[in-house]
Amino acid sequence: MIERPALWALFVAVVGLTGCGGARHIANQVTAPQEASSDVQMLNREIALAAGTPHAGSPDYRIGSDDLLEVTLFDIEGKDGEPRRIAVRVSQSGSVTLPLIGQAPVGNKTPVQAEEELRQRYRRFIHDPQITVFVKEYRSYRVSVVGYVEKPGVFEITGERTLLEVLSMAGGLNAKAGKTVQVSRRRDNRLETLLIDLDRLSHEAQMQLNLTMQPGDVVNVPKAGVVYIQGSVKKPGAYRLREAMTVTQALGAAGGPEEKLANLGGMKLFRRAGKGERQEIAIDIDAINAGQAEDVQLVENDIVVVPMSIPKYVVDRFIGGVGMGLSVPVF
């Protein structure tokens, strides 16, 4: 069952991978001309402004090979009598070599996690060791920006960059762009799709939505006039909003629910309600199919979420060997 989220703008769709990579792309994109809007121009000004604003390092950044770390050992003095600082580059295997402990794995860990890993290892030699890990130099990595931006493409990035910065690198939004951006990334051998409301990010300065980019991220800017179908459906993604499109029609466009995994009794519709808020509407699909409830007509930027049934998932995952599809709001 889906609870009311603290951040309406950001949804995570976790899809179990089966050895194939890549992000899902938008379906049914429209090519009809559309006049440039002042809203998009304003968004681009906000993107350019935010992209030029210095930001603190993200605690979620994961250390990778070729990163240059500065490890400070407060319990070991250097020649100058100060805590010893060691600059060390992460190897291709994700490890660093340090005095006393030799090799230590830090790859794919956050700096805080790396600090704890090193503390555990130094405890053999030092009681309650005090250690910090700072990323002095980031490796280069690639981020793709596709969809309705001025300069779509693959960008080679060095250092920590945010969503607004890579949108700025891509020349900003074009006149046909919508206000919801999809960021697809791999985490723990799964593909996540994050939906970011640019209005809340740029106009309302909700900077927690300004994600730190990770290697291989795909940023997709859909065209205005779309709705989003996420969760336990066969083809989750963004779909063109056709005239008088209803929930059941959108569900059909997404290939229908995953029969073995979907919890149709928990369907929700999230709709803009002004001032950056989203209204939550429960969808009783059985009542709609029986003609006992209205088949809700969708409007632009609606998000329909079909949650996963945990009991069904357990049966299919551990007995039937089926993959998983899940979409839930982030708290």
Secondary structure, 3 states (H helix, E strand, C coil): CCCCCCCCCCEEEEEECCCCCCCCCCCCCCCCCCCCCHHHHHHHHHHHHHHCCCCCCCCCCCCCCCCEEEEEEEEEECCCCCEEEEEEECCCCCEEEECCCEEEECCCCCHHHHHHHHHHHHCCCCCCCCEEEEEEECCEEEEEEEECECCCEEEEEECCCEHHHHHHHCCCECCCECCEEEEEEEECCEEEEEEEEHHHHHHCCCHHHCCECCCCCEEEECECCEEEEEECECCCEEEECCCCCEHHHHHHHCCCECCCCECHHHCEEEEEEECCEEEEEECCHHHHHCCCCCCCECCCCCEEEECECHHHHHHHHHHHCCCCEEEEECC
